[in-house]
Amino acid sequence: MHRAFPFVSARPWERATACHGVARLDSPPHRLQAWGMNEPLESFCDRWLASWTGGDPDRLLAFYAPDAVYIDPAWPDGLHGRGALHGYLSRLLRLYPDWVWERESLFPIPAGFVLRWRSRLHPDSPRMARGMDLIELEGGRIVRNEVYFDPRHLFGTTR
């Protein structure tokens, strides 16, 4: 601990506890749990990211609550509910069935996590995008997913 600032620590999960205290943020990152989940956040996140590959919207939608809100650069006002999300994700996954998503880092918050990621349209693509997602969870499902990135890095030009 830092003497002048007792909340500053070399271990970020201690700082998170001092700042947020609400969620289970006092464990090392590999053991972090979110409300309503029976697995570490990293495991949940990696399974969810893997479900974006393969062109199966139902597999991906299983991670979302029925009333989930999804916001990304194509839908800045958001898609509300699985029905709207299914239509969008079906088209997106049909266009890009081989894209690859990787977790760079994960930051727990009381309602879920913030994810820094990188993605390619297919494993050999020279184009790569980096971005962030804000994921809010309830009962082990995503209730809000806000996606932030510059699509030009992934798709070449803005549509």
DSSP file with accessible surface (Angstrom, degrees, kcal/mol):
  #  RESIDUE AA STRUCTURE BP1 BP2  ACC     N-H-->O    O-->H-N    N-H-->O    O-->H-N    TCO  KAPPA ALPHA  PHI   PSI    X-CA   Y-CA   Z-CA
    1    1 A M              0   0  156      0, 0.0     2,-0.3     0, 0.0     8,-0.2   0.000 360.0 360.0 360.0 147.3    0.0    0.0    0.0
    2    2 A H        -     0   0   91      6,-1.8     6,-0.2     3,-0.7     0, 0.0  -0.632 360.0-139.0 -81.9 135.0    1.0    3.5   -0.7
    3    3 A R  S    S+     0   0  244     -2,-0.3    -1,-0.1     1,-0.2     0, 0.0   0.930  99.9  39.1 -65.3 -46.0    1.4    5.6    2.6
    4    4 A A  S    S+     0   0   71      1,-0.3    -1,-0.2     2,-0.1    -2,-0.0   0.799 126.8  36.3 -75.6 -27.8   -0.2    8.8    1.4
    5    5 A F    >   -     0   0  105      1,-0.1     3,-2.3     3,-0.1    -3,-0.7  -0.801  67.5-174.6-126.6  89.0   -2.9    7.0   -0.6
    6    6 A P  T 3  S+     0   0   86      0, 0.0    -1,-0.1     0, 0.0    -2,-0.1   0.715  82.7  61.3 -61.9 -17.7   -4.0    3.9    1.2
    7    7 A F  T 3  S+     0   0  100     -6,-0.1     2,-0.5    11,-0.1    11,-0.2   0.600  84.0  93.8 -84.4  -8.3   -6.3    2.8   -1.7
    8    8 A V    <   +     0   0   53     -3,-2.3    -6,-1.8    -6,-0.2     2,-0.3  -0.720  54.3 164.0 -86.7 128.8   -3.3    2.6   -4.1
    9    9 A S        -     0   0   14     -2,-0.5     6,-0.1    -8,-0.2    -2,-0.0  -0.966  50.6-125.6-141.2 156.2   -1.9   -0.9   -4.3
   10   10 A A  S    S+     0   0  102     -2,-0.3    -1,-0.1     1,-0.1    -2,-0.0   0.679 103.7  69.3 -73.4 -17.0    0.4   -2.9   -6.6
   11   11 A R  S >> S-     0   0  129      1,-0.1     3,-1.5    17,-0.0     4,-1.1  -0.896  75.3-156.5-105.4 108.3   -2.5   -5.4   -6.8
   12   12 A P  H 3> S+     0   0   64      0, 0.0     4,-2.5     0, 0.0     5,-0.2   0.779  88.4  64.0 -59.4 -28.3   -5.4   -3.8   -8.7
   13   13 A W  H 3> S+     0   0   62      1,-0.2     4,-1.7     2,-0.2     5,-0.1   0.839 100.2  53.4 -67.9 -27.1   -8.1   -6.1   -7.2
   14   14 A E  H <> S+     0   0   55     -3,-1.5     4,-2.0     2,-0.2    -1,-0.2   0.918 109.6  47.8 -68.9 -41.3   -7.3   -4.5   -3.8
   15   15 A R  H  X S+     0   0  106     -4,-1.1     4,-2.2     1,-0.2     5,-0.2   0.918 109.2  54.0 -62.7 -42.0   -7.8   -1.0   -5.3
   16   16 A A  H  X>S+     0   0   23     -4,-2.5     4,-3.1     1,-0.2     5,-0.8   0.908 107.5  50.8 -60.6 -38.5  -11.1   -2.2   -6.9
   17   17 A T  H  X5S+     0   0   50     -4,-1.7     4,-1.1     8,-0.4    -1,-0.2   0.937 110.3  48.7 -64.3 -44.0  -12.3   -3.4   -3.5
   18   18 A A  H  <5S+     0   0   67     -4,-2.0    -1,-0.2     1,-0.2    -2,-0.2   0.879 119.9  38.2 -64.2 -35.3  -11.6   -0.1   -1.9
   19   19 A C  H  <5S+     0   0   81     -4,-2.2    -2,-0.2    -5,-0.2    -1,-0.2   0.859 134.8  15.3 -83.7 -38.4  -13.3    1.8   -4.8
   20   20 A H  H  <5 +     0   0   86     -4,-3.1     2,-3.6    -5,-0.2    -3,-0.2   0.756  63.3 169.3-113.6 -36.2  -16.3   -0.4   -5.5
   21   21 A G     << +     0   0   51     -4,-1.1    -4,-0.1    -5,-0.8    -3,-0.1   0.309  58.9  89.8  46.0 -15.5  -16.7   -2.8   -2.6
   22   22 A V  S    S+     0   0   99     -2,-3.6    -1,-0.2     2,-0.1     2,-0.1   0.955  82.5  44.9 -78.0 -52.8  -20.1   -3.9   -4.0
   23   23 A A  S    S-     0   0   11      1,-0.1     2,-2.0    -3,-0.1     3,-0.1  -0.333 106.2 -85.1 -85.5 174.1  -19.2   -6.8   -6.3
   24   24 A R  S    S+     0   0  130      9,-0.4     9,-0.7     1,-0.2     3,-0.2  -0.544  74.8 137.9 -81.7  81.0  -16.8   -9.6   -5.5
   25   25 A L        +     0   0    6     -2,-2.0    -8,-0.4     1,-0.1    -1,-0.2   0.228  41.9  87.2-111.5  11.6  -13.7   -7.7   -6.5
   26   26 A D  S    S+     0   0   79    -10,-0.1    -1,-0.1    -3,-0.1    -2,-0.1   0.375  72.0  84.3 -98.1   8.2  -11.3   -8.6   -3.7
   27   27 A S  S    S-     0   0   15     -3,-0.2     5,-0.1     1,-0.1   -10,-0.0  -0.720  93.4 -87.3-102.8 157.5  -10.0  -11.8   -5.3
   28   28 A P    >   -     0   0   43      0, 0.0     3,-2.5     0, 0.0     4,-0.3  -0.241  51.1-100.6 -56.7 154.5   -7.2  -12.1   -7.8
   29   29 A P  G >  S+     0   0   53      0, 0.0     3,-1.4     0, 0.0    13,-0.3   0.818 119.9  61.1 -52.7 -35.7   -8.4  -11.7  -11.4
   30   30 A H  G 3  S+     0   0  129      1,-0.3    13,-0.1    11,-0.1    12,-0.0   0.624 109.8  43.3 -70.1  -7.1   -8.5  -15.4  -12.2
   31   31 A R  G <  S+     0   0  154     -3,-2.5    -1,-0.3     9,-0.1     2,-0.1   0.310  81.4 132.3-117.9   8.8  -11.0  -15.9   -9.5
   32   32 A L    <   -     0   0    5     -3,-1.4     9,-1.8    -4,-0.3     2,-0.3  -0.341  34.6-168.0 -67.0 140.6  -13.3  -13.0  -10.1
   33   33 A Q        -     0   0   67     -9,-0.7    -9,-0.4     7,-0.2     2,-0.3  -0.954   9.7-143.8-127.5 146.6  -17.1  -13.8  -10.1
   34   34 A A    >   -     0   0   13      5,-0.5     3,-1.8    -2,-0.3     5,-0.1  -0.713  42.9 -75.5-103.9 162.8  -20.0  -11.6  -11.2
   35   35 A W  T 3  S+     0   0  146     75,-0.4   105,-0.8     1,-0.3    -1,-0.1  -0.283 117.9   9.9 -57.1 131.4  -23.4  -11.5   -9.6
   36   36 A G  T 3  S+     0   0   54      1,-0.2     2,-0.4   103,-0.2    -1,-0.3   0.618 102.7 118.5  77.5  13.4  -25.5  -14.6  -10.6
   37   37 A M    <   -     0   0   14     -3,-1.8    -1,-0.2     1,-0.1     4,-0.1  -0.886  48.5-164.4-117.2 146.9  -22.6  -16.5  -12.2
   38   38 A N  S    S+     0   0  163     -2,-0.4    -1,-0.1    -3,-0.1    -3,-0.1   0.061  74.1  59.1-111.0  20.2  -21.0  -19.8  -11.2
   39   39 A E  S    S-     0   0   39     -5,-0.1    -5,-0.5    -7,-0.0    -8,-0.0  -0.972  94.1 -85.9-142.8 158.3  -17.8  -19.3  -13.2
   40   40 A P     >  -     0   0   43      0, 0.0     4,-2.2     0, 0.0    -7,-0.2  -0.302  38.1-119.8 -62.2 147.9  -15.0  -16.9  -13.4
   41   41 A L  H  > S+     0   0    2     -9,-1.8     4,-3.1     1,-0.2     5,-0.2   0.885 112.8  57.0 -55.9 -41.2  -15.5  -13.8  -15.5
   42   42 A E  H  > S+     0   0   25    -13,-0.3     4,-2.6   -10,-0.2    -1,-0.2   0.911 107.5  47.6 -59.9 -41.3  -12.6  -14.7  -17.7
   43   43 A S  H  > S+     0   0   48     -3,-0.2     4,-2.3     2,-0.2     5,-0.2   0.937 113.3  47.3 -65.0 -47.6  -14.1  -18.1  -18.5
   44   44 A F  H  X S+     0   0    4     -4,-2.2     4,-2.5     1,-0.2    -2,-0.2   0.946 113.6  49.3 -57.3 -48.0  -17.5  -16.6  -19.3
   45   45 A C  H  X S+     0   0    0     -4,-3.1     4,-3.0     1,-0.2     5,-0.2   0.919 110.6  48.7 -60.4 -46.1  -15.9  -14.0  -21.5
   46   46 A D  H  X S+     0   0   67     -4,-2.6     4,-2.2    -5,-0.2    -1,-0.2   0.893 112.2  48.6 -65.8 -37.6  -13.7  -16.4  -23.4
   47   47 A R  H  X S+     0   0  121     -4,-2.3     4,-1.4     2,-0.2    -1,-0.2   0.914 113.1  48.5 -66.2 -41.2  -16.7  -18.7  -24.1
   48   48 A W  H  < S+     0   0    1     -4,-2.5     4,-0.5    -5,-0.2     3,-0.3   0.938 111.3  49.1 -64.3 -46.0  -18.8  -15.7  -25.2
   49   49 A L  H >< S+     0   0    6     -4,-3.0     3,-1.4     1,-0.2     4,-0.3   0.906 108.7  53.8 -61.3 -40.6  -16.0  -14.5  -27.5
   50   50 A A  H >< S+     0   0   50     -4,-2.2     3,-1.6     1,-0.3    -1,-0.2   0.836  98.7  64.3 -63.2 -29.5  -15.6  -17.9  -29.0
   51   51 A S  T 3< S+     0   0    0     -4,-1.4     5,-0.3    -3,-0.3     9,-0.3   0.653  88.0  69.2 -72.9 -11.1  -19.4  -18.0  -29.8
   52   52 A W  T <  S+     0   0    9     -3,-1.4     2,-0.4    -4,-0.5     3,-0.3   0.621  92.1  73.4 -76.6 -13.7  -18.9  -15.1  -32.2
   53   53 A T  S <  S+     0   0   45     -3,-1.6    45,-0.2    -4,-0.3     3,-0.2  -0.840  83.4  40.8-102.0 139.8  -17.0  -17.5  -34.5
   54   54 A G  S    S-     0   0   51     43,-3.4    -1,-0.2    -2,-0.4    44,-0.1   0.335 103.5 -97.5 112.2  -8.7  -18.7  -20.2  -36.6
   55   55 A G  S    S+     0   0   30     -3,-0.3    -1,-0.1    42,-0.3    -3,-0.1   0.767  78.4 133.8  74.8  25.4  -21.8  -18.5  -37.9
   56   56 A D     >  +     0   0   68     -5,-0.3     4,-1.7     1,-0.2     3,-0.4  -0.806  28.0 179.4-113.3  92.2  -24.2  -19.8  -35.2
   57   57 A P  H  > S+     0   0   21      0, 0.0     4,-3.2     0, 0.0     5,-0.2   0.844  80.9  58.0 -63.1 -31.3  -26.4  -16.9  -33.9
   58   58 A D  H  > S+     0   0  103      2,-0.2     4,-1.2     1,-0.2    -2,-0.0   0.884 104.4  51.1 -66.7 -38.1  -28.4  -19.1  -31.5
   59   59 A R  H  4 S+     0   0  106     -3,-0.4     4,-0.3     2,-0.2     3,-0.2   0.927 114.8  43.8 -62.0 -42.8  -25.2  -20.2  -29.8
   60   60 A L  H >< S+     0   0    0     -4,-1.7     3,-1.8    -9,-0.3     4,-0.2   0.929 109.8  55.2 -68.3 -43.9  -24.2  -16.5  -29.4
   61   61 A L  H >< S+     0   0    9     -4,-3.2     3,-1.9     1,-0.3    -1,-0.2   0.743  89.6  76.1 -64.6 -22.2  -27.7  -15.4  -28.3
   62   62 A A  T 3< S+     0   0   55     -4,-1.2    -1,-0.3     1,-0.3    -2,-0.2   0.745  90.3  58.3 -61.1 -19.8  -27.7  -18.0  -25.5
   63   63 A F  T <  S+     0   0   18     -3,-1.8    79,-3.2    -4,-0.3     2,-0.3   0.607  96.5  80.0 -82.1 -13.5  -25.4  -15.6  -23.6
   64   64 A Y  E <  S-a  142   0A   0     -3,-1.9    79,-0.2    -4,-0.2    73,-0.1  -0.770  80.2-121.1-102.7 143.0  -27.9  -12.8  -23.7
   65   65 A A  E >   -     0   0A   8     77,-3.0     3,-1.9    -2,-0.3    16,-0.1  -0.365  34.8-107.8 -70.1 155.3  -31.0  -12.2  -21.5
   66   66 A P  E 3  S+     0   0A  90      0, 0.0    16,-2.0     0, 0.0    17,-0.3   0.831 120.9  40.6 -56.1 -31.9  -34.3  -12.0  -23.4
   67   67 A D  E 3  S+     0   0A 118     14,-0.2    76,-0.1    15,-0.1    -2,-0.1   0.089  87.4 149.6-105.0  24.7  -34.5   -8.3  -22.8
   68   68 A A  E <   -     0   0A   0     -3,-1.9    13,-3.3    74,-0.1     2,-0.5  -0.149  39.5-139.8 -60.4 150.4  -30.9   -7.5  -23.5
   69   69 A V  E     -aB 144  80A  21     74,-1.9    76,-2.5    11,-0.2     2,-0.4  -0.958  17.1-169.1-111.9 131.3  -29.8   -4.2  -25.0
   70   70 A Y  E     +aB 145  79A   8      9,-2.5     9,-2.8    -2,-0.5     2,-0.4  -0.987   5.7 179.8-125.9 126.4  -27.0   -4.2  -27.6
   71   71 A I  E     +a  146   0A  24     74,-2.9    76,-2.9    -2,-0.4    -2,-0.0  -0.990  12.7 148.2-128.4 129.7  -25.3   -1.1  -28.8
   72   72 A D  E >   - B   0  75A  10      3,-0.7     3,-1.1    -2,-0.4     6,-0.2  -0.895  63.0 -82.2-146.5 178.9  -22.5   -0.9  -31.4
   73   73 A P  T 3  S+     0   0   54      0, 0.0    75,-0.0     0, 0.0    77,-0.0   0.819 129.2  50.3 -58.2 -29.5  -21.3    1.6  -34.1
   74   74 A A  T 3  S+     0   0   65      1,-0.2     3,-0.1     2,-0.1    -3,-0.0   0.745 122.2  32.5 -77.1 -24.1  -24.0    0.2  -36.6
   75   75 A W  E X   +B   72   0A 101     -3,-1.1     3,-1.7     1,-0.1    -3,-0.7  -0.572  66.1 163.7-131.3  68.7  -26.7    0.6  -34.0
   76   76 A P  E 3  S+     0   0A  91      0, 0.0    -1,-0.1     0, 0.0    -2,-0.1   0.774  81.2  50.9 -63.8 -23.4  -25.9    3.6  -31.8
   77   77 A D  E 3  S-     0   0A 149      1,-0.1    -6,-0.1    -3,-0.1    -2,-0.0   0.517 115.8-123.8 -88.7  -7.1  -29.5    3.7  -30.5
   78   78 A G  E <   -     0   0A  11     -3,-1.7     2,-0.4    -6,-0.2    -7,-0.2   0.208   6.2 -98.3  90.7 154.2  -29.3    0.1  -29.6
   79   79 A L  E     -B   70   0A  15     -9,-2.8    -9,-2.5    -4,-0.1     2,-0.5  -0.937  36.0-149.6-106.3 136.8  -31.2   -3.1  -30.4
   80   80 A H  E     +B   69   0A 124     -2,-0.4     4,-0.5   -11,-0.2   -11,-0.2  -0.939  52.8   0.5-118.4 118.7  -33.6   -4.2  -27.7
   81   81 A G  S  > S-     0   0   15    -13,-3.3     4,-2.1    -2,-0.5   -14,-0.2   0.113  85.2 -80.0  92.0 156.3  -34.5   -7.8  -27.0
   82   82 A R  H  > S+     0   0   76    -16,-2.0     4,-3.1     1,-0.2     5,-0.2   0.810 122.2  61.7 -62.0 -33.0  -33.3  -11.1  -28.5
   83   83 A G  H  > S+     0   0   64    -17,-0.3     4,-1.7     2,-0.2    -1,-0.2   0.959 110.0  39.1 -60.4 -50.7  -35.7  -10.8  -31.5
   84   84 A A  H  > S+     0   0   46     -4,-0.5     4,-1.8     1,-0.2    -1,-0.2   0.911 117.8  50.2 -64.8 -41.3  -34.0   -7.7  -32.8
   85   85 A L  H  X S+     0   0    2     -4,-2.1     4,-3.0     1,-0.2     5,-0.3   0.892 105.5  56.9 -66.3 -37.1  -30.6   -9.0  -31.8
   86   86 A H  H  X S+     0   0   66     -4,-3.1     4,-2.5     1,-0.2     5,-0.2   0.924 106.4  49.2 -61.4 -44.7  -31.2  -12.3  -33.6
   87   87 A G  H  X S+     0   0   25     -4,-1.7     4,-1.7    -5,-0.2    -1,-0.2   0.938 115.6  42.9 -60.6 -45.9  -31.9  -10.6  -36.9
   88   88 A Y  H  X S+     0   0   26     -4,-1.8     4,-2.6     1,-0.2    -2,-0.2   0.951 116.4  45.9 -66.5 -48.6  -28.8   -8.5  -36.7
   89   89 A L  H  X S+     0   0    0     -4,-3.0     4,-3.1     1,-0.2     5,-0.3   0.862 108.1  57.6 -67.3 -33.8  -26.4  -11.2  -35.5
   90   90 A S  H  X S+     0   0   21     -4,-2.5     4,-1.7    -5,-0.3    -1,-0.2   0.943 111.9  41.5 -60.2 -47.2  -27.7  -13.7  -38.1
   91   91 A R  H  X S+     0   0  119     -4,-1.7     4,-2.1    -5,-0.2    -2,-0.2   0.931 116.9  48.7 -64.7 -44.5  -26.8  -11.4  -40.9
   92   92 A L  H  X S+     0   0   21     -4,-2.6     4,-2.1     1,-0.2    -2,-0.2   0.938 113.9  44.4 -63.7 -45.7  -23.5  -10.4  -39.3
   93   93 A L  H  < S+     0   0    0     -4,-3.1    -1,-0.2     1,-0.2    -2,-0.2   0.797 110.7  55.0 -72.7 -26.9  -22.4  -14.0  -38.6
   94   94 A R  H  < S+     0   0  171     -4,-1.7    -1,-0.2    -5,-0.3    -2,-0.2   0.899 112.4  43.7 -69.4 -38.7  -23.5  -15.1  -42.0
   95   95 A L  H  < S+     0   0  108     -4,-2.1    -2,-0.2     1,-0.2    -1,-0.2   0.859 129.5  25.5 -71.6 -36.4  -21.2  -12.4  -43.6
   96   96 A Y    ><  +     0   0   33     -4,-2.1     3,-1.1    -5,-0.2   -41,-0.2  -0.516  67.5 152.1-129.9  65.0  -18.3  -13.1  -41.2
   97   97 A P  T 3  S+     0   0   46      0, 0.0   -43,-3.4     0, 0.0   -42,-0.3   0.752  75.7  47.6 -70.3 -20.5  -18.4  -16.7  -40.0
   98   98 A D  T 3  S+     0   0   99     23,-0.3   -45,-0.1   -45,-0.2    22,-0.1   0.321  76.9 130.8-104.2   6.7  -14.7  -17.0  -39.5
   99   99 A W    <   -     0   0    7     -3,-1.1     2,-0.4   -47,-0.2    22,-0.2  -0.227  47.3-140.0 -65.4 157.0  -13.8  -13.8  -37.6
  100  100 A V  E     -C  120   0A  40     20,-2.8    20,-1.9    22,-0.1     2,-0.4  -0.960  13.5-166.9-124.2 132.0  -11.8  -14.2  -34.5
  101  101 A W  E     -C  119   0A  32     -2,-0.4     2,-0.4    18,-0.2    18,-0.2  -0.963   7.5-173.7-119.6 135.8  -12.2  -12.4  -31.2
  102  102 A E  E     -C  118   0A  78     16,-2.6    16,-1.9    -2,-0.4     2,-0.4  -0.992  24.2-124.9-132.5 138.1   -9.5  -12.3  -28.5
  103  103 A R  E     +C  117   0A  84     -2,-0.4    14,-0.2    14,-0.2     3,-0.1  -0.644  24.8 176.2 -77.4 126.4   -9.6  -11.0  -25.0
  104  104 A E  E     -     0   0A  47     12,-3.1     2,-0.3    -2,-0.4    13,-0.2   0.812  69.5 -18.0 -93.6 -44.5   -6.7   -8.6  -24.3
  105  105 A S  E     -C  116   0A  26     11,-1.7    11,-2.8     2,-0.0    -1,-0.4  -0.983  55.5-147.7-159.5 158.2   -7.8   -7.6  -20.8
  106  106 A L  E     -C  115   0A  21     -2,-0.3     9,-0.2     9,-0.2   -64,-0.1  -0.999   6.1-165.5-134.3 131.8  -10.8   -7.7  -18.6
  107  107 A F  E     -C  114   0A  97      7,-3.2     7,-2.7    -2,-0.4     2,-0.1  -0.960  19.2-137.4-121.7 110.4  -11.7   -5.2  -15.9
  108  108 A P  E     -C  113   0A  32      0, 0.0     5,-0.3     0, 0.0   -83,-0.0  -0.375  22.5-178.4 -66.0 142.8  -14.4   -6.3  -13.4
  109  109 A I  E >   -C  112   0A  42      3,-2.0     3,-1.4    -2,-0.1   -93,-0.0  -0.903  44.2 -98.4-130.7 164.0  -17.1   -3.7  -12.4
  110  110 A P  T 3  S+     0   0   36      0, 0.0   -75,-0.4     0, 0.0   -86,-0.2   0.849 123.4  40.5 -55.5 -32.6  -19.9   -4.2  -10.0
  111  111 A A  T 3  S-     0   0   43    -77,-0.1    26,-3.3   -88,-0.1     2,-0.2   0.504 134.2 -62.5 -95.3  -3.8  -22.4   -5.0  -12.7
  112  112 A G  E <  S-CD 109 136A   1     -3,-1.4    -3,-2.0    24,-0.3     2,-0.3  -0.780  74.6 -57.2 163.8-114.3  -20.2   -7.2  -14.9
  113  113 A F  E     -CD 108 135A   0     22,-2.3    22,-2.9    -5,-0.3     2,-0.5  -0.995  23.2-127.3-161.1 159.9  -17.0   -6.3  -16.8
  114  114 A V  E     -CD 107 134A  33     -7,-2.7    -7,-3.2    -2,-0.3     2,-0.5  -0.959  32.4-157.1-108.7 133.0  -15.2   -4.0  -19.3
  115  115 A L  E     -CD 106 133A   0     18,-2.8    18,-2.2    -2,-0.5     2,-0.5  -0.946  13.8-158.8-117.9 128.8  -13.4   -5.9  -22.0
  116  116 A R  E     +CD 105 132A 104    -11,-2.8   -12,-3.1    -2,-0.5   -11,-1.7  -0.931  32.8 168.5 -98.1 129.4  -10.5   -4.8  -24.2
  117  117 A W  E     -CD 103 131A   1     14,-2.5    14,-2.0    -2,-0.5     2,-0.3  -0.854  30.8-146.8-136.4 169.1  -10.4   -7.0  -27.3
  118  118 A R  E     -CD 102 130A  68    -16,-1.9   -16,-2.6    -2,-0.3     2,-0.3  -0.976  20.5-172.6-135.4 151.8   -8.9   -7.4  -30.7
  119  119 A S  E     -CD 101 129A   1     10,-2.4    10,-2.4    -2,-0.3     2,-0.3  -0.992  14.5-167.6-146.8 150.0  -10.6   -9.0  -33.8
  120  120 A R  E     -C  100   0A  73    -20,-1.9   -20,-2.8    -2,-0.3     8,-0.1  -0.975  31.5-126.2-132.0 149.1   -9.9  -10.1  -37.3
  121  121 A L  S    S-     0   0   34      6,-0.4   -23,-0.3    -2,-0.3     7,-0.1   0.802  98.4  -3.8 -66.5 -28.7  -12.5  -11.0  -40.0
  122  122 A H  S >  S-     0   0   81    -23,-0.1     3,-2.2   -22,-0.1    -1,-0.2  -0.963  86.4 -96.7-154.4 161.3  -10.7  -14.3  -40.4
  123  123 A P  T 3  S+     0   0   85      0, 0.0   -24,-0.1     0, 0.0    -2,-0.1   0.803 122.2  43.7 -54.8 -30.3   -7.5  -15.7  -38.9
  124  124 A D  T 3  S+     0   0  145     -4,-0.0    -3,-0.0    -3,-0.0     0, 0.0   0.376  83.6 126.6 -96.6   4.8   -5.3  -14.7  -41.8
  125  125 A S    <   -     0   0   10     -3,-2.2     0, 0.0     1,-0.1     0, 0.0  -0.375  53.7-149.2 -65.6 137.2   -6.7  -11.2  -42.3
  126  126 A P  S    S+     0   0  122      0, 0.0     2,-0.4     0, 0.0    -1,-0.1   0.725  77.7  85.5 -76.0 -19.7   -4.2   -8.3  -42.3
  127  127 A R        +     0   0  121     27,-0.1    -6,-0.4    28,-0.0     2,-0.4  -0.686  57.0 175.6 -86.1 134.6   -6.9   -6.0  -40.9
  128  128 A M        -     0   0   51     -2,-0.4     2,-0.4    25,-0.3    -8,-0.2  -0.992  12.5-159.7-137.3 142.4   -7.3   -6.0  -37.1
  129  129 A A  E     -D  119   0A   1    -10,-2.4   -10,-2.4    -2,-0.4     2,-0.4  -0.910   2.4-157.7-117.8 149.3   -9.5   -3.9  -34.9
  130  130 A R  E     +D  118   0A 139     -2,-0.4    20,-0.5   -12,-0.2     2,-0.3  -0.963  27.9 144.1-120.7 144.6   -9.2   -3.2  -31.2
  131  131 A G  E     -DE 117 149A  12    -14,-2.0   -14,-2.5    -2,-0.4     2,-0.3  -0.906  37.3-112.9-160.4-173.4  -12.1   -2.1  -29.1
  132  132 A M  E     -DE 116 148A  81     16,-2.5    16,-3.2    -2,-0.3     2,-0.4  -0.984  15.6-160.1-135.9 145.6  -13.9   -2.2  -25.8
  133  133 A D  E     -DE 115 147A   9    -18,-2.2   -18,-2.8    -2,-0.3     2,-0.6  -0.977  11.0-148.4-122.2 141.4  -17.1   -3.6  -24.6
  134  134 A L  E     -DE 114 146A  39     12,-2.4    12,-2.4    -2,-0.4     2,-0.5  -0.958  23.3-169.8-102.4 118.9  -19.1   -2.7  -21.5
  135  135 A I  E     -DE 113 145A   0    -22,-2.9   -22,-2.3    -2,-0.6     2,-0.4  -0.963   8.8-168.9-116.5 122.2  -20.9   -5.9  -20.4
  136  136 A E  E     -DE 112 144A  62      8,-2.6     7,-2.9    -2,-0.5     8,-1.4  -0.928  13.1-161.2-109.0 136.5  -23.6   -5.8  -17.7
  137  137 A L  E     + E   0 142A   9    -26,-3.3     2,-0.3    -2,-0.4     5,-0.2  -0.892  17.9 175.5-120.4 146.3  -24.7   -9.2  -16.3
  138  138 A E  E >  S- E   0 141A 136      3,-2.3     3,-1.7    -2,-0.4  -102,-0.1  -0.958  78.5  -6.1-144.8 129.4  -27.7  -10.4  -14.4
  139  139 A G  T 3  S-     0   0   64     -2,-0.3  -103,-0.2     1,-0.3     3,-0.1   0.811 129.0 -57.1  59.2  30.3  -28.3  -14.0  -13.5
  140  140 A G  T 3  S+     0   0   20   -105,-0.8     2,-0.3     1,-0.2    -1,-0.3   0.590 117.4 103.5  78.2  11.4  -25.3  -15.1  -15.6
  141  141 A R  E <  S- E   0 138A 105     -3,-1.7    -3,-2.3  -104,-0.0     2,-0.5  -0.915  78.3-105.1-124.8 154.4  -26.6  -13.5  -18.8
  142  142 A I  E     +aE  64 137A   0    -79,-3.2   -77,-3.0    -2,-0.3    -5,-0.2  -0.622  35.7 171.1 -77.8 123.6  -25.7  -10.3  -20.6
  143  143 A V  E    S+     0   0A  19     -7,-2.9   -74,-1.9    -2,-0.5     2,-0.3   0.607  72.2  23.4-105.1 -20.1  -28.4   -7.7  -20.1
  144  144 A R  E     +aE  69 136A  74     -8,-1.4    -8,-2.6   -76,-0.2     2,-0.4  -0.963  60.2 179.6-149.0 130.4  -26.4   -4.8  -21.7
  145  145 A N  E     -aE  70 135A   0    -76,-2.5   -74,-2.9    -2,-0.3     2,-0.5  -0.944   4.0-176.5-133.9 107.3  -23.6   -4.9  -24.3
  146  146 A E  E     -aE  71 134A  25    -12,-2.4   -12,-2.4    -2,-0.4     2,-0.5  -0.943  10.6-160.7-106.4 124.7  -22.1   -1.7  -25.5
  147  147 A V  E     - E   0 133A   9    -76,-2.9     2,-0.5    -2,-0.5   -14,-0.2  -0.915   7.2-172.9-112.1 128.1  -19.4   -2.1  -28.2
  148  148 A Y  E     + E   0 132A 124    -16,-3.2   -16,-2.5    -2,-0.5     2,-0.3  -0.977  29.1 112.8-125.8 116.9  -16.9    0.7  -28.9
  149  149 A F  E     - E   0 131A  38     -2,-0.5   -18,-0.1   -18,-0.2     3,-0.1  -0.958  65.3 -99.8-167.2 166.3  -14.4    0.5  -31.8
  150  150 A D    >>  -     0   0   47    -20,-0.5     3,-1.7    -2,-0.3     4,-0.5  -0.859  27.7-156.7 -95.0 108.2  -13.6    2.2  -35.1
  151  151 A P  H >> S+     0   0   29      0, 0.0     4,-3.2     0, 0.0     3,-0.9   0.748  85.0  74.4 -60.4 -22.6  -15.1   -0.1  -37.9
  152  152 A R  H 3> S+     0   0  130      1,-0.3     4,-1.4     2,-0.2   -23,-0.0   0.831  90.1  58.4 -60.9 -29.4  -12.7    1.3  -40.5
  153  153 A H  H <4 S+     0   0  109     -3,-1.7   -25,-0.3     2,-0.2    -1,-0.3   0.812 117.6  30.9 -69.6 -28.3   -9.9   -0.8  -38.9
  154  154 A L  H << S+     0   0    0     -3,-0.9   -33,-0.2    -4,-0.5    -2,-0.2   0.855 132.3  28.5 -95.6 -42.5  -11.8   -4.0  -39.4
  155  155 A F  H  < S-     0   0   48     -4,-3.2     2,-0.9     1,-0.1    -3,-0.2   0.484  97.9-122.3-103.5  -6.9  -13.8   -3.4  -42.6
  156  156 A G  S  < S+     0   0   22     -4,-1.4     2,-0.3    -5,-0.4    -4,-0.1  -0.402  85.1  27.0  98.9 -57.8  -11.6   -0.8  -44.4
  157  157 A T  S    S-     0   0  105     -2,-0.9     2,-0.2    -6,-0.1    -2,-0.0  -0.956  89.7 -98.1-135.2 155.3  -14.1    2.0  -44.8
  158  158 A T              0   0   86     -2,-0.3    -8,-0.0     1,-0.1    -6,-0.0  -0.521 360.0 360.0 -72.3 137.3  -17.1    3.1  -42.8
  159  159 A R              0   0  198     -2,-0.2    -1,-0.1     0, 0.0    -7,-0.0  -0.572 360.0 360.0 -87.6 360.0  -20.3    1.9  -44.3
